[in-house]
Amino acid sequence: MKINCASNSYINFTGSSKLIKDADKLCRIITEEFPAFSGTRTVTFKSVKKDKKFINYLSVKLLQNRWARDDAWDLFKPDETLDFYRRFVENMKKYKNINCDDYTKLAQIILKVNNVDSVKASLLRYDMKKMDHVVLLLNAPKRSFGIFYKNQDLKNIIVIDPWLGFADYANNAVVRYNSEFSGFLGLQKNYVPIHFDVNPNPEISQQTVDYMKKTYPQFIQKKDFMKIV
């Protein structure tokens, strides 16, 4: 993906919802603790833009790291969630080779540490064309669904997008994807209904939660964090 980290200026809350503010805090925790770096971002750096040899070298090294992580996914076993997530987080911390899918896993771990359930979803256009982007959903059905303009039935679903650095109610998020983030998603700044293709991450065991609390105490928030009243 070719994109720079979203700045805090993108944050534009609707009302003063504590849920949205907590979700935004989650995005900030992730970007501060796990700053992202990817091969496609490299080409945007002025200092290396003309050095194709360096760009190719760096891209290969990052790709090798990505392949190693993908192999871990292929070898994943439901009864070894702690080992998988431990290695996953350590890899993120050490190499900073992170994409939007990785960020959803990190966000989901932090939410689980705070007893909050969520579900991962890929973004598709109304014609089912993939946008190569995934987000985390709160208070959403565990199935694929579409977000259409003024769809009141889904107004309480929260989209958490750590990669772009924002969180908002689903209806508002779709409008923002069609405006300020349209270039990233390849949209034309005219309203396009978005379909969320639910694709859950591996279940996070209690053993994994206990390990994360001990190893990353900064993940632990106040008891009312992200709680739906």
HURA-V421869 format. One record per helix or strand of 3 or more residues. SS is the DSSP state (H for helix, E for strand). FROM is the first residue (numbers start at 1). LEN is the number of residues. If there is no record, write none. Layout:
ss=SS from=FROM len=LEN
ss=SS from=FROM len=LEN
//
This chain:
ss=H from=8 len=3
ss=H from=18 len=16
ss=H from=39 len=4
ss=H from=52 len=23
ss=H from=78 len=18
ss=H from=100 len=14
ss=E from=119 len=7
ss=E from=130 len=9
ss=E from=145 len=3
ss=H from=152 len=3
ss=E from=158 len=4
ss=E from=166 len=4
ss=H from=170 len=8
ss=H from=182 len=4
ss=E from=194 len=5
ss=H from=206 len=10
ss=H from=217 len=3
//
